[in-house]
Amino acid sequence: MAVMLQAIGLVLVLWVGTVVCFPDGANVDNSCSDMVPQHGAPAKTSTPPYTISFTPTSYTPGQQVTVHLRGNGNTFKGFMIQAKRADGSSNELLGSFTAIAGTRQACNGQALIHTESRDKSSKTFIWSPPAEDVGYVVFRATFVQSELTFWTNVASRAFVSTASNHSTLAPSGASTEVPPAQSLGTVPADPKCDGKTKGCFTSCTGNTCKFIVSWKEDGTDVVYNFTAAVGFFDGSYVALGFSSGSSMGGDSVMGCAFGTNGTVVSFTAENLGKTSSTFADDNVKLISQSYDDDVLTCSTRRPIAGSGKRFDVSQNWTLLFARGRAFVGSQVILTNHLNEKYISIAAVTSKYSENVDAKQQNNDIYKFHGCLMVASWLIFSSIGIITARFYTPGRKNTILSLKVWFLIISSCFLAVCILTAVFSIVLKKAWSNLENEAEYVSSHPIIGAIVMILTVITLVMFMFRDYNDTPKRPLVNRAHFIVGVSAHILAVIAIFFGVRLRGAATPYYTVYILGAYVAWILFVEILLELITFCDKRIVTYEVYEMSSSDNSKLNPPGTEIEKTILIKRVILVVHCVVVVSLAVAVIAIIGVGEGSDS
């Protein structure tokens, strides 16, 4: 069991972050060789919570590469970034960086550093590769979180020239794993959305918003402004739909998309339900755009009147807002939106000059699924496994002529089976809604299906096991235990992955609560193992019979044994209180589902 819990604990590694930066940028030219800022403190040796990504995924000599420093929910004050050979054969700096606002070149133009120390969640800029093929290249950066807290030599994945004749395998020690999409942040509230000067469609809490769409008529046209944090550095879009109802399908759509080459374009589309088909409309024009710190901002002008697939916005329409991954080329290709969709609480026209709030699409079935799974596996499965592992030997306490331990185990197992069967109804739908999730998170429904299969196997073994003392009974017990524990391991992993789904909208600290659950299980397992090892008298005989007809094998009462049994009972009660408390906390977070620090 200890091995099992260690395996669950390894899941936490998937969410350990990486953060590094420079606070003021002074004297960094002295750090070109080792990338260590002169702050009078050593670099942190822990895993940094920041990452480096880039597009395209290979370089072509003479063509630019867009590089992104990613906050992953954290901020950094400063940075230095360089490009070097991935094999570490030399300390030569490769290519050059183009300075943008808030940055400057360093190390003879072959490094880029910050020039201001405000908190940043990300930074995007251009790297120009060398004129000749140099094999595998890796970006290395130093990030400074504060003056005395910084990490050095944070590496991107290795990438190679499109014309390279080198092996497709990266150099030893160099990662080629593509990082997942950037977590979505927030944007400041627009003070002009005051209900007087222009119409606004927003999802805001206090002074921060998930997105802002505003509009104002200008003669026969109307100008729409979009502002939202987007999560895909290789192409993202924001879209506004005009719908006759709250469901997508047959809607007129307009929006903006950010491409891999750093350009922002406008698009018009027809929503067909689960997909959108873009089409050209020369009357819809992009008039301004920007992309900085993960925030896409654009303004488009379009006629008020409708024509063809473009709706007449002088009529009442329910507004829909969505964002997701886009591929920008000769035309804009939109993928399925993220597992979020916002709907205006009222239908509006282009003349509307008030602030209309957004409500998120009803994800109650997914929340219900998550809550059931947490209750099933964090509460009932945990209590049942602990009871089966450490509480089957002992006294002859019975209820309705059945052993108390048997009633506890069978009740917990029955609850697990029922709840597992209920939450399986969303499995098929969940399987098709993970296109824009990180790769490891996308395995959530697959793991869930395996858990269901193992649960059914455990149920069959439970129903047809032989409760008489036979030579095969120890083998059957062991097999039953292994299958049940395996289901528990995978279920907890699935829960870890589930709370990281964008559609779950749970804050990042949910992972820490689950980590506390794993730590508690490990502690209780070790404690009970030690108690069992130190007092073997209470495990001399094991009681497997369901009824109390034969108590001759039960341990005889004794003062020391009574004390040990009492201690174990107290531990079981405390264990129940702790796992229920942690599970209720997770259930409450899932139910609210408004986290934004993922």
C-alpha positions in Angstrom: 0.0 0.0 0.0 2.9 2.3 0.7 4.2 1.8 -2.8 0.7 2.6 -4.1 0.6 5.9 -2.2 4.1 6.8 -3.4 2.9 6.3 -6.9 -0.1 8.7 -6.3 2.3 11.2 -4.8 4.3 11.3 -8.0 1.3 12.9 -9.7 2.1 16.1 -7.7 5.3 16.4 -9.8 3.1 17.2 -12.8 2.1 20.5 -11.2 5.4 21.7 -9.7 6.0 25.0 -11.3 9.1 26.9 -12.5 9.8 30.6 -11.9 12.9 32.9 -12.5 13.8 36.5 -13.4 15.9 39.7 -13.1 14.6 42.5 -10.9 16.3 45.6 -12.4 18.5 44.6 -15.4 21.6 46.4 -14.2 25.1 45.1 -15.0 23.7 42.0 -16.7 26.3 42.2 -19.4 28.7 40.8 -16.8 26.5 37.7 -16.6 26.6 36.7 -20.3 28.7 33.5 -19.6 26.9 32.1 -16.5 23.6 34.0 -16.6 23.9 34.6 -12.8 22.6 38.1 -11.8 24.8 40.1 -9.4 22.3 40.2 -6.6 24.4 39.0 -3.8 22.5 35.7 -3.4 22.8 32.2 -4.8 20.4 30.9 -7.5 17.6 28.7 -6.4 18.1 25.0 -6.9 14.4 24.0 -6.7 12.3 23.4 -9.8 11.4 26.8 -11.3 7.7 27.5 -12.0 8.3 29.2 -15.4 8.7 27.8 -18.9 9.9 28.8 -22.3 8.0 28.0 -25.5 8.3 29.1 -29.1 6.8 28.8 -32.6 7.3 27.4 -35.1 8.5 24.1 -33.6 11.6 24.1 -35.8 13.8 26.9 -37.2 14.8 27.9 -40.7 17.9 30.0 -41.1 16.9 33.5 -42.0 13.3 33.2 -40.7 12.2 34.5 -37.4 11.1 32.5 -34.4 8.5 33.8 -31.8 9.6 33.1 -28.3 7.4 33.2 -25.2 8.3 33.3 -21.6 5.4 31.9 -19.7 4.3 32.6 -16.1 2.0 29.6 -15.6 0.0 31.6 -13.0 3.1 33.3 -11.5 4.8 36.6 -12.2 8.5 37.6 -12.7 10.2 41.0 -12.5 13.1 40.4 -14.9 14.8 37.9 -17.2 17.8 37.2 -19.4 17.4 34.8 -22.3 20.0 33.3 -24.7 20.1 30.6 -27.4 22.8 27.9 -27.3 23.7 24.6 -28.7 21.5 21.9 -27.0 24.4 19.5 -26.7 26.4 21.9 -24.5 29.5 21.4 -26.7 30.2 25.2 -26.5 29.1 28.3 -24.7 28.6 30.1 -28.0 25.5 32.3 -28.2 23.5 31.7 -31.3 21.3 34.1 -33.4 20.0 37.4 -32.1 17.0 38.8 -30.3 14.9 41.8 -31.4 14.2 44.2 -28.5 10.6 45.1 -27.8 9.0 47.5 -25.3 10.4 46.9 -21.8 13.5 45.0 -23.1 16.9 45.6 -24.6 19.6 43.6 -26.2 22.6 42.4 -24.2 25.7 40.3 -24.9 26.4 41.9 -28.3 22.7 41.5 -29.3 22.7 37.7 -28.7 20.7 38.0 -25.4 17.6 39.8 -24.4 17.0 41.3 -20.9 14.3 43.4 -19.3 14.5 47.2 -18.8 11.7 47.6 -16.2 11.0 45.6 -13.1 7.2 45.5 -13.0 5.6 42.1 -12.5 5.0 40.3 -15.7 3.0 37.1 -16.3 4.7 36.5 -19.7 6.8 38.1 -22.4 6.8 37.5 -26.2 9.5 38.5 -28.6 11.4 37.5 -31.8 14.7 35.5 -32.1 16.5 35.4 -35.5 18.4 32.1 -36.0 22.0 32.0 -37.4 22.3 32.0 -41.2 23.6 28.5 -41.2 22.3 25.2 -39.7 23.8 24.7 -36.2 21.9 21.5 -35.3 19.8 21.4 -32.1 19.2 24.7 -30.3 17.9 25.3 -26.8 16.8 28.6 -25.2 18.2 29.2 -21.7 16.9 31.9 -19.4 17.3 33.3 -16.0 14.2 34.6 -14.3 14.1 36.8 -11.3 11.1 36.7 -9.0 12.6 39.1 -6.5 16.0 40.5 -5.9 17.1 37.5 -3.8 14.9 34.9 -5.5 15.9 33.8 -9.0 16.6 30.7 -11.0 19.3 30.3 -13.7 19.7 28.2 -16.9 16.0 27.4 -17.2 15.9 25.5 -20.5 13.3 25.2 -23.3 12.8 22.0 -25.2 15.4 21.4 -27.9 14.5 22.1 -31.5 16.3 21.7 -34.8 16.5 23.3 -38.2 14.0 22.3 -40.8 16.9 21.6 -43.2 19.0 19.7 -40.6 20.6 16.4 -41.5 21.1 15.7 -37.8 19.5 12.7 -36.0 15.8 13.3 -35.1 16.8 12.5 -31.6 17.6 15.4 -29.4 21.0 15.5 -27.6 21.2 13.6 -24.3 19.6 15.6 -21.5 17.7 17.9 -23.9 13.9 17.8 -23.7 11.7 18.0 -26.8 8.4 17.9 -25.0 6.0 20.6 -26.1 4.6 22.5 -23.1 0.8 22.7 -22.6 -1.3 25.8 -23.3 -0.7 28.8 -21.1 -3.1 29.2 -18.2 -5.6 32.0 -18.8 -5.2 35.2 -16.8 -7.4 38.2 -16.4 -7.6 41.8 -17.8 -8.3 45.0 -16.0 -11.9 46.3 -15.9 -12.8 49.0 -18.4 -13.9 52.2 -16.5 -15.8 53.3 -19.7 -18.1 50.4 -19.2 -20.2 52.6 -17.0 -23.6 51.9 -18.5 -23.7 55.3 -20.2 -21.1 55.7 -23.0 -21.0 52.4 -24.8 -22.4 48.8 -24.6 -20.3 46.2 -22.8 -20.4 42.5 -22.4 -18.1 41.4 -19.6 -17.4 38.7 -17.0 -15.8 40.7 -14.2 -15.2 40.4 -10.5 -14.2 43.7 -8.9 -11.5 45.3 -11.0 -10.5 42.2 -13.0 -12.3 40.6 -15.9 -12.0 37.3 -17.8 -12.9 39.2 -21.0 -14.3 42.5 -22.2 -16.3 43.1 -25.4 -17.6 46.7 -25.9 -19.3 48.4 -28.9 -20.5 51.8 -30.0 -22.4 52.8 -33.1 -20.6 55.1 -35.6 -22.9 56.2 -38.4 -24.1 53.1 -40.3 -21.3 51.0 -38.7 -20.6 49.7 -35.2 -17.1 49.3 -33.7 -16.5 46.3 -31.5 -13.6 46.1 -29.1 -12.3 42.8 -27.8 -9.9 42.3 -24.8 -9.1 38.9 -23.3 -6.3 36.7 -22.1 -5.6 33.9 -24.5 -3.7 30.7 -23.8 -2.1 29.4 -27.0 1.1 31.0 -28.2 1.0 29.2 -31.5 -2.3 30.8 -32.4 -5.4 31.9 -30.4 -8.7 33.5 -31.1 -11.5 35.4 -29.3 -15.0 35.3 -30.8 -18.3 37.0 -30.3 -21.4 35.2 -31.5 -24.9 36.6 -32.2 -27.5 34.0 -31.3 -31.2 33.7 -31.1 -30.8 31.5 -28.0 -28.2 30.3 -25.4 -27.0 27.3 -27.5 -24.4 27.5 -30.2 -25.6 26.7 -33.7 -26.6 28.8 -36.7 -25.0 31.9 -35.1 -23.2 34.8 -36.8 -19.6 35.1 -35.4 -16.9 37.7 -35.6 -13.6 38.0 -33.8 -9.9 38.3 -33.9 -7.1 35.7 -34.1 -3.4 35.8 -33.2 -1.0 33.9 -35.5 2.4 32.3 -35.0 4.1 35.1 -36.9 2.8 37.7 -34.4 0.1 39.1 -36.6 -3.5 39.7 -35.5 -6.3 39.4 -38.0 -10.1 39.7 -37.9 -12.5 37.0 -39.1 -16.2 36.3 -39.6 -17.7 32.9 -39.3 -20.9 30.9 -39.1 -21.3 28.7 -36.1 -22.5 25.2 -37.0 -22.8 23.8 -33.4 -19.6 22.1 -32.5 -17.6 23.7 -35.3 -17.3 27.1 -37.0 -16.7 27.8 -40.7 -15.0 31.1 -41.5 -15.9 33.1 -44.5 -14.6 36.3 -46.1 -16.5 39.6 -45.5 -14.8 42.6 -46.9 -17.2 44.9 -44.9 -15.8 43.7 -41.6 -12.4 45.4 -41.1 -9.7 45.3 -38.4 -8.9 48.8 -37.3 -6.5 48.2 -34.4 -4.8 45.3 -32.7 -2.2 44.3 -30.1 -0.9 41.2 -28.4 1.1 41.6 -25.2 1.5 39.6 -22.0 -1.0 36.9 -23.2 -3.6 39.6 -23.8 -5.2 39.9 -27.2 -6.8 43.2 -27.9 -8.5 44.3 -31.2 -11.1 46.6 -32.7 -13.2 45.8 -35.7 -15.7 47.8 -37.7 -18.7 46.3 -39.3 -22.0 47.5 -40.8 -25.0 47.5 -38.6 -27.1 46.0 -41.3 -27.0 42.3 -42.1 -26.0 40.6 -45.3 -25.9 36.9 -46.0 -24.4 35.1 -43.0 -23.8 38.4 -41.2 -26.6 39.3 -38.9 -28.3 42.6 -38.5 -27.1 43.8 -35.1 -29.8 46.4 -34.8 -32.0 43.5 -33.8 -31.9 41.8 -30.4 -29.4 39.0 -30.1 -28.0 36.9 -27.2 -24.3 37.4 -27.1 -21.9 34.4 -26.9 -18.2 34.7 -26.1 -15.6 32.0 -26.6 -11.8 31.6 -27.1 -9.5 28.8 -28.2 -6.7 27.8 -30.5 -6.6 29.2 -34.0 -4.4 28.5 -37.1 -3.8 31.7 -39.1 -2.8 31.3 -42.7 -4.5 32.2 -46.0 -7.6 31.8 -43.9 -8.4 31.5 -40.2 -9.1 28.0 -38.9 -10.9 27.8 -35.5 -10.7 24.8 -33.3 -13.3 23.9 -30.7 -13.4 26.6 -28.0 -12.0 26.0 -24.6 -14.3 24.2 -22.1 -16.0 27.5 -21.3 -18.6 29.6 -23.0 -20.1 32.8 -21.8 -23.7 33.9 -22.5 -25.2 37.4 -22.0 -27.9 37.5 -19.4 -30.0 39.5 -21.8 -30.4 40.0 -25.6 -29.0 43.3 -26.8 -28.8 45.5 -29.9 -26.0 47.7 -31.3 -27.7 50.7 -29.7 -27.5 49.1 -26.2 -25.3 51.4 -24.0 -25.3 49.6 -20.8 -23.1 46.8 -19.2 -24.6 43.4 -19.7 -23.1 40.7 -17.6 -22.1 37.2 -18.8 -23.0 33.9 -17.2 -20.9 30.9 -17.9 -22.4 27.9 -19.8 -24.0 25.5 -17.4 -21.4 22.9 -16.5 -23.5 21.4 -13.7 -23.2 17.9 -15.1 -19.5 18.0 -15.1 -19.4 19.5 -11.6 -21.8 16.8 -10.5 -19.5 14.2 -12.0 -16.5 15.7 -10.2 -18.2 15.8 -6.8 -19.4 12.2 -7.1 -16.0 11.0 -8.0 -14.4 12.8 -5.1 -17.0 11.5 -2.7 -16.6 8.0 -4.1 -12.8 7.6 -4.1 -11.5 10.1 -1.6 -14.1 9.1 1.1 -15.6 5.7 0.6 -12.8 3.9 -1.2 -10.2 5.3 1.3 -12.2 4.2 4.3 -13.0 0.8 2.8 -9.4 0.0 1.9 -8.0 1.1 5.3 -10.7 -1.0 7.1 -10.0 -4.0 4.9 -6.3 -3.7 5.3 -6.0 -3.1 9.1 -9.3 -3.8 10.8 -10.5 -7.3 9.7 -8.7 -9.0 12.6 -10.0 -8.3 16.0 -13.1 -8.5 18.2 -16.4 -10.1 17.7 -18.5 -6.9 17.4 -21.5 -7.5 15.2 -24.6 -5.7 13.9 -27.5 -7.8 12.6 -25.3 -10.9 13.0 -22.7 -9.5 10.6 -19.2 -8.4 11.6 -18.8 -4.6 11.9 -15.7 -4.6 9.6 -17.7 -6.4 6.9 -20.5 -3.9 7.1 -18.1 -1.0 6.8 -16.2 -2.5 3.8 -19.3 -3.7 2.0 -21.1 -0.4 2.5 -18.2 1.7 1.3 -17.7 -0.6 -1.7 -21.4 -0.4 -2.6 -21.2 3.4 -2.4 -18.2 3.4 -4.7 -20.0 1.1 -7.2 -23.2 3.2 -7.2 -21.4 6.6 -7.5 -19.0 5.2 -10.2 -22.0 4.0 -12.2 -23.6 7.4 -11.9 -20.6 9.5 -13.0 -19.9 7.2 -15.9 -22.8 8.9 -17.8 -20.6 11.9 -18.7 -17.7 9.8 -19.9 -18.6 9.8 -23.6 -19.2 13.5 -23.7 -16.1 14.3 -21.7 -14.0 12.2 -24.1 -14.9 14.6 -27.0 -14.4 17.9 -25.1 -10.6 17.8 -24.4 -9.1 19.1 -27.7 -7.6 22.2 -26.1 -6.4 20.6 -22.9 -2.8 19.8 -21.9 -1.8 16.4 -23.1 -1.5 14.8 -19.7 -4.9 16.2 -18.6 -6.5 14.8 -21.7 -6.0 11.3 -20.4 -8.6 12.0 -17.7 -11.5 10.1 -19.4 -9.2 7.3 -20.4 -8.1 6.8 -16.8 -11.8 7.1 -15.8 -12.7 4.3 -18.2 -10.0 2.0 -16.7 -11.3 2.8 -13.2 -14.8 1.8 -14.2 -13.5 -1.5 -15.6 -11.5 -2.2 -12.5 -14.6 -1.4 -10.4 -16.7 -3.9 -12.3 -14.0 -6.5 -11.9 -13.8 -5.8 -8.1 -17.6 -6.1 -7.9 -17.6 -9.5 -9.7 -14.8 -10.8 -7.4 -16.7 -9.5 -4.4 -19.9 -11.2 -5.4 -18.5 -14.6 -6.3 -15.6 -15.0 -3.8 -15.6 -18.0 -1.5 -15.9 -17.0 2.2 -15.0 -20.4 3.5 -11.5 -21.3 4.5 -10.0 -22.9 1.3 -6.4 -23.1 0.0 -7.3 -20.6 -2.7 -8.7 -18.0 -0.4 -5.4 -16.1 0.3 -4.8 -15.9 -3.4 -8.3 -14.6 -4.1 -8.0 -12.1 -1.2 -4.7 -10.8 -2.6 -6.1 -10.5 -6.1 -9.1 -8.6 -4.8 -6.9 -6.3 -2.9 -4.6 -5.5 -5.8 -7.5 -4.8 -8.2 -9.2 -2.5 -5.6 -6.1 -0.6 -4.8 -5.2 -0.2 -8.4 -8.7 1.3 -9.0 -8.1 3.7 -6.1 -4.7 4.8 -7.4 -6.0 5.5 -10.9 -9.1 7.2 -9.5 -7.0 9.6 -7.4 -4.8 10.4 -10.4 -7.9 11.0 -12.5 -9.1 13.5 -9.8 -5.8 15.3 -10.0 -6.1 15.6 -13.7 -9.8 16.4 -13.5 -9.3 19.5 -11.3 -6.8 20.8 -13.9 -9.3 20.7 -16.7 -10.1 24.2 -17.9 -13.8 23.4 -17.8 -13.5 22.6 -14.1 -12.5 26.2 -13.4 -10.9 25.2 -10.1 -8.1 27.2 -8.6 -4.6 25.8 -8.5 -4.6 25.3 -4.7 -7.0 22.5 -5.2 -4.0 20.4 -6.1 -2.5 21.2 -2.7 -5.6 20.0 -1.0 -5.4 16.7 -2.9 -1.7 16.6 -2.1 -2.6 16.9 1.6 -5.0 14.0 1.1 -2.3 11.8 -0.3 0.1 12.8 2.5 -2.5 11.9 5.1 -3.2 8.5 3.5 0.5 7.8 3.5 0.8 8.8 7.1 -2.1 6.6 8.3 -0.8 3.6 6.3 2.6 3.9 7.9 1.2 4.5 11.4 -1.1 1.4 11.2 1.7 -0.7 9.7 3.9 0.2 12.7 1.2 -0.5 15.2 0.5 -3.9 13.5 4.2 -4.7 13.4 4.8 -3.8 17.1 1.8 -5.7 18.4 1.4 -8.9 16.4 -0.9 -10.4 19.0 -3.9 -8.8 17.4 -3.2 -10.3 14.0 -2.5 -13.8 15.1 -5.9 -14.8 13.8 -7.8 -13.2 11.0 -11.6 -13.2 10.9 -13.1 -13.4 7.4 -16.5 -14.9 8.2 -19.4 -12.5 7.6 -21.6 -13.8 10.4 -20.9 -14.3 14.1 -21.7 -18.0 14.2 -18.1 -19.0 14.9 -16.1 -16.8 17.2 -13.6 -19.4 18.4 -10.8 -17.9 16.3 -11.2 -14.4 17.7 -8.4 -12.9 19.8 -9.0 -13.4 23.5 -9.6 -10.2 25.4 -6.7 -8.8 27.2 -5.6 -5.4 28.6 -2.8 -4.7 26.1 -4.8 -5.9 23.2 -7.8 -3.8 24.3 -5.5 -0.7 24.4 -4.2 -1.4 20.9 -7.6 -2.0 19.5 -8.8 1.2 21.1 -5.9 3.2 19.6 -6.7 1.7 16.1 -10.3 2.6 16.5 -9.4 6.2 17.4 -7.1 6.4 14.3 -10.0 5.1 12.1 -12.3 7.8 13.5 -9.7 10.5 13.0 -9.0 9.2 9.5 -12.7 9.3 8.6 -12.9 12.9 9.8 -9.8 14.1 7.9 -10.6 12.4 4.6 -14.2 13.6 4.8 -13.1 17.2 5.6 -10.6 17.3 2.7 -13.1 15.7 0.3 -15.8 18.2 1.3 -13.3 21.1 0.7 -12.6 19.8 -2.8 -16.3 19.2 -3.5 -17.0 22.8 -2.4 -14.3 24.2 -4.7 -15.6 22.1 -7.7 -19.2 23.3 -6.9 -18.2 27.0 -7.0 -15.9 26.4 -10.0 -14.7 30.0 -10.4 -11.0 29.6 -10.0 -8.7 31.7 -12.3 -5.3 30.9 -11.0 -4.9 27.6 -12.7 
